[in-house]
Amino acid sequence: MAKSYNQKTLTAAGTSGAIPIDLATFRNGVGLLVTFDANVGGNCEVQVCGDDPAIGLTHWNQHEVLNGLTSSMNGNLAYPVSAVRLVAASLSGSQGGSGITLAVVQVSG
């Protein structure tokens, strides 16, 4: 069974880079985990994109559940998308690389 892990961490308000979704393994589920490190506060959301990555990722929508977050939360993708990213409107208390992390887990096989 092959597994794919990818994550992006924000240490200041802003937008992470895109995390591509392997559509070949999508039918086995895609886990999305947003984690606020200890003593980190803020407000963030996960965004999804359906654009062709070969052309460019420009059209982003809020994830239906993982938005307006002020603490850690888990979710998934119910519909295929080409990429996800993390957007933090605010972030405080980040020290030594701590922040808010979006992790994506996919499994095939």
ABEGO torsion letter per residue (X at the ends): XBBBBBBBBBABBEBBBBBBBBAAAAAAEBBBBBBBBBGBBEBBBBBBBABBAAAEBABBBBBAABBGBABBBBBBBABBBABBBBBBABBBGBBGGBEBBBBBBBBBX
